[in-house]
Amino acid sequence: MGILNVTPDSFAERTHLVDPEAAVDAALRMQQEGADLIDVGGESTRPGADPVPAAEELARIMPVLRALAGRLRIPVSIDTSKADVARAAVDAGAAIINDVSGLRFEPPLAEVVAGSGAALVLMHTRGMPKTMYAEAVYEDVVADVRRELTESVAIATAAGVPVERLIVDPGIGFAKRAAHSYGVLARLPELASALNRPLLIGPSRKSFMRGAIGDRPALERDWGTAGAVAAAVLAGAHIVRVHAVAEMTQVVAVAEEIRRAGQRGQDTT
């Protein structure tokens, strides 16, 4: 999943893609580089970010979605927690709604998805981006994330979203200290087994890596991202959300070959 943030304040972009033509070019380039999905976002959810009104979010994403219609061969996801934004995005061709709040911010979003036929990503977080780290307190991070994602799944299915259309994301870096993010990555098989839904993992260029690779700026964290992506794929992740599509496509391809070799080995024992 290639990241296409059309915001003026994203934390990890080489260029802020506020110009729709530049955003379309970037999406087409990611497709050529091997992306299977493009995730378009019009509101930054980085720690400390201020909320954006729905009208402003729509003004950022809709020109891009309209321009991409008919030009991409791969599905488009919209990264939003707002029901109105999701409805307009689906009408413009988006096939997936990627909700970083896990339906905590706007539960009516589930009804929009239920009536649209779109898939829904439910991510784990706590609180709003401005205050999320204050809520990064866990008895057992994997058990707590599993329980809270299970609650999000229940909200979605109660609103009529078929469970087959649900994807779960444990929210690396969201309301989690570095140790929590590493703990989730290390125990992904537990989450996969317990939740029984495809896993999306988004470690790309995030600050949880700083203790391991030094205090590098976000744009210099692609090697660290590669390590997290490989670990996630080997642990069973189905989708990885990344900035550096060409490089991470290679990482995923090799990690998947290793995983398949391990499965073949188990089948012959």
C-alpha positions, 0 to 999 in steps of 0.5 A: 500500500503506497502512501499518498498524503495530500496534506501540507504537514505530513511528517515523512514526505519529500514533497508535500503533494498539495498540487493535485497533478503532482499527487496523481503523478506520484500515485501513477509512479507508485503503481509502476514501482509495484504498489498494489493499493494507493492510500490517499490521505487529506488529514495528518494523523501524526502525533500532535496534529490538529484536526481538519474539518471535513470540508477542508479534507474533501477539498484536498482529496477529491480533485486527486480521486477524480483525476485518478479515476480510470488512470489507475489499475489498482484500488484506491483507499481513502485514509479518513475517519469521517463519514462524509468524507468516506461517502464522497470518496466511495462515490468517486471510486475509492474501494477501501476506507482506512479508519485510523480511529477504529470507528472511535471518532465517528461510529456512523462511518460504519453505516456508510461502509456497510451501504457502499460495498467498500472494505474497511481498515480498523486501526487501533489507537487511543485518544486524538492525535494531539493527546494519544501518547498520554493514553499509551499505558498498557497491562499487556499491549498485545492483549489490550490491542486485541481486545480493543480491535475486537470491539471495533470489529463488533461495532462494524459488524453490528452496523452491517459491514460483513466481517469478510470486508474487514482488515485490522491494523494494530496501529504501530506508533499510535498511542504507543511508546517505542517498546509497545510498537516493537512488542506488537511487531514481535507478537503479530502471529498472536494478533493474527490468530486471535482476530482472524482478519487480514493484518495491515501494518504501517511502520514506515519512517515512524519515530519508534525506530529512533532508539534503534537507528539513532535520532535520524529524520523521518526521510532517513528511516527507510532502512529501519522501515525495511527491517520492520516490513520484513519482520511484519511479512514474516510474521503474517502481515497481509498488507504493509503501508509504506512511503518508499514503494520501489524499495519496499516492494523488493523487501516484501518479495524476498520476505514472502519467498522466505515465508513460503520456503518455511511453509513448504518445509513444514509441509514436508515434515 
